[in-house]
Amino acid sequence: MQRRGALFGMPGGSGGRKMAAGDIGELLVPHMPTIRVPRSGDRVYKNECAFSYDSPNSEGGLYVCMNTFLAFGREHVERHFRKTGQMCFLTWKFDHLNSDIETIESLAKLVIFPDHYEIALPNIEELPALVTIACDAVLSSKSPYRKQDPDTWENELPVSKYANNLTQLDNGVRIPPSGWKCARCDLRENLWLNLTDGSVLCGKWFFDSSGGNGHALEHYRDMGYPLAVKLGTITPDGADVYSFQEEEPVLDPHLAKHLAHFGIDMLHMHGTENGLQDNDIKPRVSEWEVIQESGMKLKPMYGPGYTGLKNLGNSCYLSSVMQAIFSIPEFQRAYVGNLPRIFDYSPLDPTQDFNTQMTKLGHGLLSGQYSKPPVKSELIEQVMKEEHKPQQNGISPRMFKAFVSKSHPEFSSNRQQDAQEFFLHLVNLVERNRIGSENPSDVFRFLVEERIQCCQTRKVRYTERVDYLMQLPVAMEAATNKDELIAYELTRREAEANRRPLPELVRAKIPFSACLQAFSEPENVDDFWSSALQAKSAGVKTSRFASFPEYLVVQIKKFTFGLDWVPKKFDVSIDMPDLLDINHLRARGLQPGEEELPDISPPIVIPDDSKGTISCQENMPSDIDESSVMQLAEMGFPLEACRKAVYFTGNMGAEVAFNWIIVHMEEPDFAEPLTMPGYGGAASAGASVFGASGLDNQPPEEIVAIITSMGFQRNQAIQALRATNNNLERALDWIFSHPEFEEDSDFVIEMENNANANIISEAKPEGPRVKDGSGTYELFAFISHMGTSTMSGHYICHIKKEGRWVIYNDHKVCASERPPKDLGYMYFYRRIPS
């Protein structure tokens, strides 16, 4: 694409008042303190509106605030002006002069609000030097997402200075391809393999409820072994390696050798994958063709609800999940339905607010504003150019992805990710950023009853935990075409040995009923704590639904590792039903003749250096609600943090304790054992429990009191704190920038009343909020994966809308002709009213 003209191009245009040359300097004098030149750390959003998907290509162009460097479309710039008082904007747009040679003219002006005075650019003679420099810097600035552009994440990593001469102990350790567990606790996620001695230990705690107890770091401090690799990230292209000594992620050029020392054959993985990039690997040609409905003339769909999402480089997992999420009415109402209020009460930087970005994305997908059929002239032009495929541009979710993946080690990269993991990550963000009393993720929320029977005493224990999806195992042994599979495998091996063409792939056909049966079968538990024996024992666990969610998400557990550590996916076809009935999986509770295990918790293991703290179970507070502790622990929080949360919130339930965790998770002693007053330590973590942020982001009372003591209204203080995540300094700025507050005070009172009502209701003993009902469901969406593992390949989504199936393949949205419902990875069901 060619650019014609100087930096600012041709002056002119309409829509604002023109200034006489002699008045420009006088007009700008009072605004000069607000005009800034972007510095190296500033993010300049010059190409995308903070509230919409308007761009310089849009009809009205963009308005870039010359103080905050946020950009706004014509529809939203007035909101920013009213909220901040900023009056100087650089407005620019592309003027397509000649589409045959794709020449673009950039039109730019300086606009002064509220009267919309326009100063054509460039205007070096009349404009102060500072203004000219600032405008030039804004237009020449780099993308604010440059650290997330393809390939930069990995290229920025340094090579560890310990990689070349890393010591590896000859201790005979061999790492299996699955079933890992931290050597110092019971965690089975976020595990790291130390490359010196082969120890498998849990990592640190992350803000999004993932992480561990920091045992990998403790091991380094004890032994001094510097490098560790994250299990589950090992692919033919590398893995996540961390240097404890250098305190940062690093590259290990000898990683294949270091992994082979512990039996992980990464070189073989390279051989099977041929060194291709993720999006180039198509090992199952038939799978790619069937799922994408290749070879069929798919009719493009336009209008509300038919907007695609551009692929940012392995972002299809995000696109597929978000398309499914915003096909659910509860999410549509919570965000798009509250658009004016959410946008009006967004923080000063809406790019860093979850609810604003969710609303922006939802509106972009559902409004139809960015999914319009080509006009007649464009169709004629395409025919003349022999372009028979209608163009669908879609919208770019870059701003949304940048925020929701912030500080997450996996989603912030440009590698392919697991759609199921992102779904749970999104649910967690929705939980933490509730809008008043609304929480749309409640539609997925259900209770699981777990029954464990001690194999020695035959006594049972019933517990409940919260979950958001149903994980369905693949019952390979139930394949209905076993003979065909055996014949295929023999033919394939013979063809490989004789270097002949491989036979056509045969896919295992698995009855859905067999997978559902496997889900309900008992599971052996080797490290079960039997309170009757006061020791660990073998047990048998079964899981049932204590409640049925309004929307049921079913994940097919297709992915595994082979004995050679090569990632594998079960190539299966499962006859997933359109109508699903799981009422027979309803929990039954304690049955006649069953005897419950004593309600005695296992002893707390206290580190040797915890002087003066409690050292045995008898000294622990007797009123800790262990069921709430286990609900939190099942969500991935450290066990000791869960105990402290429940204790310091007075056993008011898992929901209130969850909020305590969110407030205190950044504290250095977050995962350390509970220390009680009178036993050598003060319960400092609980000292501010009643001042902590309550449910629904209820602001701390002590901060509200500080603001009201300055003469502001209580409602005003509460809304300011809500809009700024309870930051006192930012809240005061918010108040001064919202002179229109009194007009919306009723909305603030409503939000506060809702929050208080929720705190009261959530403190009741009913347990976690669920939307229980019938266990009969109808399929309305499914996400499919193509490729050998969740860390490679491609995701697409099929959604049933207006009585027909629609395929969402990144930016392309078409009517589906043959939806491959038997090859899905995640299925979305809605409850059928009884």
N, C-alpha and C positions, 0 to 999 in steps of 0.2 A: 504494500500500500504506500502510495506516495503522499507526502505532505507538501502543500503548496502555500507559499507566502511566508511571512516572518513568524516569529513565535506566537503572536496574538492574531495574526491574519488581518482580515479586512474589518475595519470598524463599521459601526452602524447597527441597524436592527430597530425594532419597535417594542413598545410595551412599557417604556419608562420615560421619564422627563429628561431631556438633554440639557446639559449645562453649558453656559457661555464660558469661554476660555478663561476670562478674568475671575470667574467665581469659583473655580475648582480649588485653588489653594485655600481660599477662605472657608469653603465648605468642609474641607478635610481637617482643618486645624483641631476642632474638638474631638475628632475620632483618632487622631494619630496615636494616643497611648494604647488604643485597643488593637492596632494593626501590628502583627508580629511577623517576623521572618522565621520560617521553620528551622529548628535546630536539629542536630543529628538524632536526638532521641524522640522527636515528634513523629507521630503517625499522621500522614496527610491522606485523607479519604477523598481524593478528587474525582474518582471514577464511579462512585456508588453512593446513593442516598442512604442515610442511616436508618430511615423508616420504610423505604420502598426499594424497588429495583430500577428506579430511574437512573439514567446515565447520561453522559454527554450526547449520546445518540438519541435520547428521548426528545420529544417535541419541545419541551420547555427547557431542556438542558439541565445543568446542575448549578446550585449556589453553594460555593465553598466559603465557610465562615473564616474570615481573616484573623481570627483570634484562636479558635479551637481547632481549625482545619478539618471540621466535619462538613460533609456535603449533604445537601438536601434538594429534593425535587421541588418543583413549583408548588406542589400541594402541601409541602411540609415546612418550607422555609419560614413562614410566618410563625409557626409554633416555636421554632428555635429563637426567633427574634423576641417573642413575648416572654419566653422562659428566661433568657439570659440577658436581654437588653443589648446584645451585640447587633450593630447596625451596618457593618461593612462586610460585603460579600463579593467574591469574585465569581461571576456567572460565566459559564462557557458551555458551548455546544459544538457539535460537528455539523457542518453544512455540506451535504453530499452534492457536490457540483456536477459531477459527471460520472454516473455509475458504470459507464462502459470501461473507463480506465481507472475506476475506483480511486478517484482523487477526492480528498477531503480537505475542506477549509475549516480551520478552528476559529470560531468567533468568540471573543472574550471581552467582558466589560467589568468595570467596578461599579457596584450598585450600593447606594446608600438608602437604608430604610429609616423611617417608615414611608417616605414619600417616593421611593423608587427612583431617585436621581441616578442617571446612568452616565458613566464616564467611559468613553470608548478607549480601547487599548489597541496598540501601544500609544502612549502619550508622554514621551520622555520630557518634552519641553515644559509641560504644564504640571505634571505630577511630581511630588517630592521624591527624592532619591530612595528613601526608605520604602515607599509604596511600590515603586517600580521594582525594587529588589525583591520585596515580599511576593508580589504577583508572579515574577519570573521564577522564584524558588518554588512556589506552589505548583505551577504548571510543569516544572521540570523534575518534581519530586518522584522518588521511586515508590513502588507499590508498598503499602503498609504490611502486606502479607509476604514479603520477599523471603522470610525465613521459612515459610511453609510452601514455597514454590517447589515443583518437582525437583528432586535430586539434591537440593541444598542441605536438607537435614543431615543426610549421611556424609556429604562432602565436608561439612563443617567439623566433623569429629576428628580429634587429634589421634595419632597413633600412640598407644601407650609406651612409655619408656621401659616398661617391664616385660613387654611382649617377646622381645628377642631372646632374652636369657631367663625366661620364666622357669623356676624350679617346679618340677612335678614329682610327687612322692610315688615311689614304686610300692604301693600298699595293696595292690590287687583289687581296688574298687572298680566296679563296673556299674554303670548307670542304666537302669531299665528304661524302655521307651514310654512308660506310663506308670501310674500308681505312686507318684512322688509324694513325700511328706516331709515337713521340716523336722530335722533331727532333734530340735529342742522344744517343739510344741506340736499341736495337732493340725496346723494349717496345711492346706493342700493347694493353695494358690499363691501367686507372686513368689515363686521359689527360685533361688539362685544357686547355681553349681559353682563352688570354688574350684578354680582351675589348678590349684596346687595340690590339694588333698582329696578332692572329690566330695567334700561335704555339701549336703543339700540343706539350705537354710532359708528362712523367710526374709523378705525385704522390708523396707520401711513403709510407714503409713502414708497414704495419699489422701488428698482432700475429697475424692469422689467415693469414698467408702471402700476403696480397694487398698490392698497393701498387707502389711503384717506387723510382727512384733520387733522387727529390727535385729533378728538373730544373726543374719549374715554379717551385719556391721559389727556386732559383738564378737563374732568369730574372728574377724580381721583384727580387732583390737587385742584379742587374746593371743593370736598366732602370728599376725603380721603378713598373712598371705594376701597379695594385693588385688588379684583379678578374679572376677566372677562373671558367669554368663547366665542370662535369664532362661530358665527352662520353659519351653513352649514357644520361644521366638526363633529357634534354630531352623533356618531354611537353607536352600542351596546358595543363596546370596550372602549369607552371614547370620548374625544374631546380635542381640543386645548385650554388650559387654560393658561392665562398670569397673573402674579402678578406685578402690577405697583410698589408696594412698594419694592419688591425684584428684580425688573427690569430683569426678565427672565421668560421663559416658565416654568411651574410647573405642578405637579400632584395634583389633588384634589381627595382624596380617598372617599369623600362624595359627589361627583359630581351628582350622581343620585338623592340624597336628595335635593341638592341645585337647580337642574333643576326642580324637581317636584314642588318646591315652586312657580314656575312661569308657571305651567301647562304643562311642558315638561316631558312626562312619559318615562324616560329612562329605568326603570325597566321592563316595558312591552316590550320594544325593546329587552332587554336581553332574556326575555322569548320566544319571537318568533324566535330568532336567535340561541338559544340553546348554546350560548357561544362558537360557533365554530370559527376557524380562517377563514379569508377571502377566502382563496383558498379551504377550506373544505366545504363552503356553496354552496349547489346546490339545491335551492328551486324549480327550474324549470328543472326537469330532461330532458324533451323533448327538451327544448331550448338548453341545453348543447350538447345533442346528435346531434341535427339537425345542429347547427352552426359549430360544429367541424367535422361534417360528420362522426360520429362514426359508426362503424359496416361496413364501406366500405373499400375495399382494395385500399388504396390510393398509387399511385406510387410516390416514392421520386424523386425529381427533383434536378439536379446538374448543376453546371456551372455558367457563368456570369449572375447575376441578380437573382440567386436562392440560396442565402446564408441566413440562418436563424440567429436570435439573441437570445442568451441565456437569460433566465429569471433570473434577479438578486434578485428576491423576490418582487413581485408586480410591475415589470417594463414592463409588457406586453402593457400598454398604450403607452409607449415610443416606443417600438418595432413596434407596428402596425402603428403608425403615420410615423415613419421614413421609413418603407418599402414603404408606399404610396408616401411619399415625393420624395424618390429617384427613383421612377418609372416615374417621370416627367422629360422630356428631358432638360428643362431649369435649373433644379437643377443639373442634371448630368453635363451639360456643365460648369455651374458656378463654381463648385467645382472640380469634377474629371477631367474635361477638362482643368482646370488650375492647376493641381496638382504640376508640377515642380516649377512653379512660387510661388505658395502659400507656399509650403514647403521650398523653398530657402529663401523666405523673411519672414518666421515665426519668432517670437521673440525667445530669448534665451531659454525660457521655453515653448515649443510648447504645453505642456499639458494644458496651461492656455490661449490658443488662440482659439477663436470660429471657425474661418475659417479653421485652421489646423485640428481641431477635426472633423468638418463637412466633410472635404475632406478625412480624414482618414476613417471615417465611410462609406462615399459614395464609396470609392475605395474598402473597405472590402466587401460591399454588391454586387458591380457590377463587380468586376474583375474576379470572379470565382476562385481566388487563395485559398479561404478557403471553397470551395464547390466542392470537387472532389469525384467522385464515388469510392467505395472501389475497390481495385485491386483484382485479382483472388485469391491470397493467403489469403486475408482477408475474402473473401466470403466463402472459404473452411473452414477457422477457425471458422466462425460464424455457419456454418452448423454442424461442429463437436461439437460445444458447444450448439447446438440446439437453437441458437439465430437467429430467422427467420426475425427479423426486421432490416433492414439496418441502420447503425449508421450514424447520422447526428449531428455533433458537433456544428456548427454555430460559431459565434464570440461573444465575450462578450463586450457590450457597456458600461462597467463600467467607463472608462476614460471619454467618452462622457457624460454620465449621471452626473458624478461628476462635470463637468464644467458647463453644461447648467442648472443644478439645484442649483448651488452655490448661497447662500444667499436667496434662495426662500424657504419660510417656509414650503411649501407643497411638492414640487418636490424633495427637499433634504431629505425628510423622506423616509421610506420604506413602507409607506402605499399606497394602491391603489389610483389612481387619475383619473380625468376625461380626456379622450383622447382629447376632444374638447378644454379644457382649456390648455392642453399642446400644441396643435396645434397653438393656438394663442400666447402662450409664445414663441414658436419657431419662428413664423413669426416676433415677436418683436425683437428677437435676430438677425435674418437675416437682418432686417431693420437697426439695429444699427451697423452692421458689414459688410457693403456693400463692395464688391470687385471692386474698380474702379467705372465705370459707371454701372456695372451690379447689378441688384437686382432681383434675381429669384422670390422673394415673390410677385413681381408685377403681376405675373400671377393670383394671387388670389384677387388682389385689385380691388374694384369697388366702385362706388358712389351710395349712397342711397338718393333719394329725399324724404323728409318728408314734408307732407302737413298737417298743423294743422288749423282747422277752429274754431274760437271762437263761442261758442254756443249762446252768447248774441248778438254780433254785426254781426255775420255771415261773418266777414272778414277772410281772410286766410293769412297764412305765409308759405313760401316755404324756406326750408333750405336743405343743402346737408351735408352728412357725409361720411367718409370712412368706409368700412367694408371689411371683408375677408371671411365671410361665411354666408350662408342663413339658418336661423333657422326656421324650419317648424313645426308648432303645430300639435298635434295629434287630429284629429277631431273624438273623441270617439262617439259623437252623430250620426255620419254617418256610424256606423258599419253595415255591411250588414247581420250579423247573430245575431241580437238582441235577437230573441226568443231563440236561442240556448244558449246565454249567460245568460239570465234570468233563464232558466231551470237549467243550470249548477250551478248558485249561490244558488238557492233553494235547489238543491240536496246536495251541499257542506255543507250548514248550517245544514241540517237535519243529514248528516253523522257525522258532528262534535258533534252535540247535543247527538247523540246516540252512539258515539264512534265507528262508522263503518268506513271502508276504504273509503278514499276520492275518488270521481269520477275522471276520466281522465280529465286533464286540457283542457279547451276550450279557444282558443285564439281569440281575437276580430279581425275581418277582416275589414280593413279600406281602402277605395278607395284613391289612391294618389290624384285624382282630388279634393276630399273633403278637404284634407290637404292643397293643393295649394289654394283652395278657402278661407280657414280659414286664410291663410297667408295674403291675399290681403284685408281682411275685415277691416273696420274701428275699431279703438281702442279708448276707452274713456280715456281722460286725465283730472284728477281732479285738478291738481295744475299748470295748464298752465298759463304763464304770458301773459296777453292780454295787449299789448301796447296801444290799443285804449281806454281801461278802466283804464290804469295805476294801475292795480290790478290783482290778480290771479283770474282765471275764469275756468269754465269747457270748454273742447274742445274735438274735435274729430280728431284723427290722422290717416293718411294712409301713407303707405310706398311703394315706387316703385323704380325700378332700374333706376338710372340716367345714368348708364353705365353697360355693361355686361362684366364680367371678362373672361379671356382666359380659366381659369379652375375654375369651380364652385364647391364649397364645400357645401353640404347640411347636416345640422344636424337635426335629428329627435328629438324633445323635448319630450323624453320618461319619464323623471324623475321628480318626484314631492314628496311632503310629505303628508301623511294622516293627518286627524284631531288629531290623537293620536301621531303625530310626528314620526311615523314609516316611514322610507324611502320606497318609492314605485316606481316601474317602470311599466308603461303601458305595459301589455303583449299583443302586437298587431302585426299583420301581415299587412304590407303596400305594395301594388303592385307597387314598385318603377320601373319606366320605364327604359329600356335600352337607349331609345332616348327621350330626354327632350326638350320641346319647351316652353320657358317663354317669348317670344317676346311680348306677350300681357301684360306683367308686366312692359313694358318700361314707364318711367316717361313722363308726357306730359307738365309739367310746368304750368304757369299761364294760365287759360282758359278764353275765352271771358265771360264777365259778372261778373268775380270774382274781388273783391276789396281787395288789400293787406293791411295788418295791418301796421301802422306806424313803421318805423325803429327806435324805441326807446327802449333801453335796460332797464332792471329792475334796481333799485337803488342798489348800492353796500353797503352791510352791513359791517361797520367798527367796530372793537372791541372798547369798551369804553376807553381802555388804550392806544389807538393809537393816542397820542397827536400830534397835528400839521399836521395830514394827512388829506386827502380829505374826506369830510363827506357827500357829496351828488353827485348825478349824474351830475349836471351842472359843477362841478369842474373836472370831469374826462376828459381826452383828447378825443376830438371829432372824431379823425381819427383812432380809433381802429377798425380793421376789425372784426366785430362780427361773421361773417361766419367762419373765421379762428379760432376764439376763440372756437366756438361750435364744429368744427371738432376735435380740440385737446381735448376738454372736453369729447366728445363722446368716445375718446380713453381711458378715465379713469383718466386723469390728473386733479388736483385740478383747479377749475375755476379761482381763483386768479392767479395761476401760468400761466395759459393759457393767461390771459390778459397781464401779464407782458411780456411773451414771444413774443406775437404779437406786443406789443408796442415797445419793445427794439430792435426788428428786422425790424422796420420801415414798418410794414404792407407788407412785401415781400412775404407773403403766409404762409400756415400752415406748409409746409415742412421746411422752414428756421426756423420758430418758434419752430418746433419740435426739431431741433438740439440745439437751445438755451436751451430748457428744459433738454435735455440729459446732457448738460454741467453743468447746475446750480441746478439739482435736489437734490444734496447732501447738498446744503447750508441751514442753519438753518431757514432762512426767505423765503424759496422757496414757500410755500403755503400762505404766508401772503399777505394782500391786497397791491395793487400797490401804491407806495408812490412817489409823484411827486416833483421835485425840485421847491422851492419857496413856498411849502406848509408845511414846517417844517421838510422835510426829503430829502435826496439826493437819486437819482436813482442809487445807487451803484451797483445794480444787472446788470444794463445795461452798466456800465462804460467800461466793457471789451467785449461788444457784438461783435465788429469787430475783436477782437482777439480770440474769441471763436472758437472752432473746427467747421469747416464748414461741409457742406454735403460731404458724401463720406470720412469722417474722414480727411478733409483738415486741415493740421496742422495750429496752430495759427501763424500769421506772426511775432509776437514779439519773439516767441521761435525760429522760423526759422532764424530771424536776429541775435539772440545770437549765434547760431551755425555757421552761415556764418562769423560772426565777428572773429571767431577763425581760419579762413582760410580754412574752408571746403566749398565744392561746394553746391550751393543751392539745386540742385537735390538730392545730398547726404543727406542733412539735412532733406528734405521732406520725403525721403524714410525711414530714420532712425526713424523719429517721427511717421510715419505710422506704422512701425513695432513694436513700443513700446507704442502705445496708447498715444502719445504726452507727454511722460515722458522725461524731458530733460536729467536727469542723465542716464537713461537707453538708451536713444538715442545715447549719446556719447559712451557708452559701445558698442552699436551696430556698430557704425562707425568703432571703432578700431578693431572689430572682423570681419569686412567685407572688407578685402583688395581687393577682386575681384569686388568691386562695379562698377568700370568704365566699365566693360564688359556689365553690364546690365543697363547702364544709359538711354538707349533708352526706356526701359520698364518703368523707373521711370518718364521720361518726358511724356510718353503716359498716365500714371496714373494721373499725375498732370493736363495735358490738359483735360482729361476726367472729373476730379473733377471740374475744373474751368468751363468747358462747362455745367456741371450739375447745378452748382450754378446759372449760368446765366439763363439757361433754366427753372430751378425751380422757379426763381424769377418772371417769366412771369405770367400773370393773368389767364392762362388757368385753374389753379386749380391743385389738386393732380394728379400725374401720374397714368394713367389707360390704359389698353389695350382693349378699347371698340371694339365691333363687334357684330356679330349675337348672338341672344339668343337661339341658337339651340345647344344641347349638346349630347354627347355619354358617357355612364357610362363605367369607366375603373377600378374602385377600390371601395371597401367599407370596413369599419371597423365595426365589430359586438361586442356587449357586452353581456356577460352572467352573471346573478346575479341580486340581488334586488336593488342595487344602484350603482352609479359611484364610491363609496368608498369601494366596495367589488366586488368579482367576477373575471372575466377574459376577456381580449380582444384578438381577432384574426383579421387578415386582409385577404381579397381576392383581387387579382389583375389579370386583364386580360393581359396576355403576349403572344405574338406570336400566337394570335388567340384563346387561350384557357385560362380558369380560373385556377389560382394557389392559394392554401391556404397556408398562412404563420401563423403558430401556434408556436410562439417563435422560437426555433431552428429547428423545423420541417417544411420542405417545400415540398409540394406534389402537384401533379396535382389534381385539384378539380373535383369531379364527379357530385356533385349536389350543386352548390353555393347557399346559402340561402339568395338571394337578398332581400327577403321580411322582413328579421329580422335584417337588419343593423341599425347602430346608426349614422354613418357618411358616406356620399356618395361623391365620387370624379368623377366629370364630366369634359370632355374636349370638347372645342368648335369644332363643325363641320364646316369646312370652307364653306363659302357660294359661 
